Amino acid sequence: MSLTPLSTVSIKTEPIPPAVIEEIETFEAEARRMASGDVSLDLFRPFRLQYGIYGQRQAGVQMVRIKIPFGGLTANQLRRVAELTEQYATGVGHVTTRQDIQLHFVELQDVPAIMRGLAEVGLTTREACANTVRNVTACHLAGICQGEVFDVTPYAKTVALHLLRNPLNQSLPRKFKIAFSGCKQDCALTPIHDIGLLAAKRADGVIGFRMVAGGGLGSAPRIAQVLREFTPMDELIPSVEAVIRVFDTLGNRKNRTKARMKFVIEKLGFQEFKRRWEEAYVSMGHARPTHEPIKLLSYADEPVPLIMPTSNGSKRVVVQTNGHANGAPAETPFEMWRRTNVVRQKQEGYVAAVTKLFMGDLTTEQMLLIADLADRYSNGNIRTTINQNMITQLLRPASYRHDRFAWSREAHRRARRALL
């Protein structure tokens, strides 16, 4: 790929922490040992996965998975991802269903340079793969959702960073997934996660989470069951840690296909699993949690009643309007885009704009465009979504009409290219 910079906007970097420098140098040394034949691929493979790097089917190239807690990126970070994608990968990044970004066809010798480039802007690939706690996901509308109990973003970020490089998280029986949602719509799909945390508020106004455990998809899908109806904030991290400890102790390390936590629960029964979780929680020095029924505050998050079509018995002549009511003129491309991609925020006067990505893919040029738009019209923050798209929040409706609105224009360019 070309090494010519794609953007005139300079990327702001910070010194890499010494511990992270040492971590990258360790990977670099092991990669050299593997290349020289001093260590076998079988031994290198689990080590590589711990660092968020997969070997591809194609010989000699890797997939690099960038871990993005709750999907939160700054424009500055996205520019760095674009730069690295252009220099070391194919020029195309891929947003995943866990809100990560993946780069493909990376030479093993280039992986340390990517790691250093990411670390300079506060990103990492660490534990994005392997038998670890994977990327902690959250609803992409957190903080702006009109029906949310509260913004789950800081809690998702806190849990993610607490578990990153945590000794508890380095050699689990199998991968472990955590998700946060802020309202009853549950955009983060908490019931299909090993731990799902749904925002709740007690009648006395105290906020916390409804905690479920044991969900998962795959060939043996399971819906998570309620572990705690209400988890106070000061008990959130120990409650999560206690679940991981039980899984680490009882998970099946011999049969990979039966190694997820849902199979631990299936074998023990949920009540016994819950008892083991309580014992782990108490052994960490915490008081035994109560499971008394609680009264939760209601909040405005119920769907509006549907208005169903009815017949008055009369027959009218059908007029072909090509889908437009009463023969109204067709929507312009911008109006169509606004109807399907713009979300009103709970903050008065602001909206969020979704950039829909075909199969989650976006080019370096598109990354830079999204970064520039986020800086120009918003606060420079972007989120990836579990639907493999991107969203920019805190836009004023008047502002996104500038430049004939580049989001809409770019979407149409992509659609036209896909049809050619």
Residue, then its C-alpha position, 0 to 999 in steps of 0.5 A: m500500500s502507499l505510504t503517502p499520508l491520506s489526511t492533512v490533519s495531524i494525528k495527536t499522539e501520547p508517549i506509550p506507557p513503559a509496560v505497553i512498550e515491554e508488551i509489544e517488544t515481547f510480541e516482537a521477540e516471539a514473532r522473530r523466534m517463530a520466523s527463525g524456527d526457534v519456536s513452533l507455530d503451535l506454541f506461537r498461536p495461543f501467544r499471538l491470539q492473546y495479543g489480538i492477532y489471528g493467523q489467516r488461511q493465507a500463508g504469512v499474513q495476519m488479521v489484526r483486531i483492534k479492541i474498542p470498548f463500548g465502540g467509542l472512538t475519537a476522530n484522532q484515533l480513527r485517523r490513526v486506524a486509517e493510516l495503519t490500514e493504508q500502510y500495513a493492510t489492504g486499505v479496508g477496515h472491517v467493523t465487527t459485531r463486537q464493535d471492534i475494527q479488524l485489519h486483514f492481510v497484515e505481514l507478521q513483521d508489521v504487527p509490532a508497528i501497528m501495535r505501537g501506532l495504536a498505543e500512541v493514540g490509546l488503542t490496543t489489540r490486547e485480548a481482542c481474541a483468545n480465551t479472555v474477556r473479549n471487547v465489552t460492548a454497549c448500546h451505540l445510543a448510550g448517552i443520547c437515547q431518549g428512553e435510557v435509565f442512565d448513560v451506561t458508557p462510563y460503566a462499560k468503559t470502567v469494566a473493560l479497562h479493569l479487566l484489560r491485562n487483569p491476571l484473572n482474564q488471561s487464561l479462561p476456559r473459553k472466550f467471555k463476553i459482556a454487554f451493557s444496555g441502558c433501556k428496555q429496547d436492549c440494543a446491546l442484546t444482553p441476554i445472549h452474553d456471558i454477562g449482560l448488564l441492563a440499566a435499572k433504577r430502584a424506587d428510591g432513585v438509586i441506579g444500578f444494573r439488572m445482571v444476567a448470566g449464561g447467554g450465548l449463540g452458536s450451535a447451542p444457543r442459550i438465553a441468559q438467566v437473572l443472577r441479580e435483579f439489582t446490582p448497586m454500582d459499588e458492587l458491579i466490578p466484584s459481581v462481574e469478577a465473581v462470575i469470571r472466577v466461577f467460570d475459570t474454576l469450573g469451565n471445561r478445558k478439555n472439550r472446546t465445544k463445551a467450554r463456554m459458561k452456558f455449559v457450566i450452568e447447564k451442568l450445575g443447574f442455575q441455582e447451584f451456579k448462583r450459589r457458587w457465584e455467591e461463595a466466590y463473591v463472599s470469598m473476595g471479602h464482600a458481604r453476601p448479596t441479597h436477592e430480595p424483590i425490589k421495586l423499580l422506578s418506571y421510565a418512559d420507554e414503552p413503545v407507542p401503540l400501533i395504529m392498525p389499518t381497518s376497513n370501513g366497508s367501502k371500495r376505492v379506486v386504487v391509484q398507482t402512486n409508486g409508494h408515495a402517499n396521495g401521489a406526493p412527490a418522491e423523496t430526495p436522496f437526502e430526505m430518504w437518508r435523513r428518514t432512515n439514518v438520523v436519530r433524535q437525541k434526548q438532548e434538545g436540538y441534537v441528532a445522531a447520524v448513522t453511517k451504514l457500512f456494506m458488510g461492515d467494511l470501510t476504506t481508509e478514505q471513508m475513515l478519514l471522511i467520517a473523522d473529518l465530519a465528526d470534528r467539523y459538525s460534532n465533538g469529534n467522537i464516533r461509535t461503532t455499532i454491533n450492527q457493523n455501522m458507525i454513528t456520530q452523535l451531538l449533531r445540530p440538524a442545521s449543521y449536517r446540511h452543509d456540503r450537501f451533507a457528505w454522509s448522504r453523498e458518500a452513502h450514495r457513492r458507495a451504493r452506486r459502486a456496489l451496483l456497478 
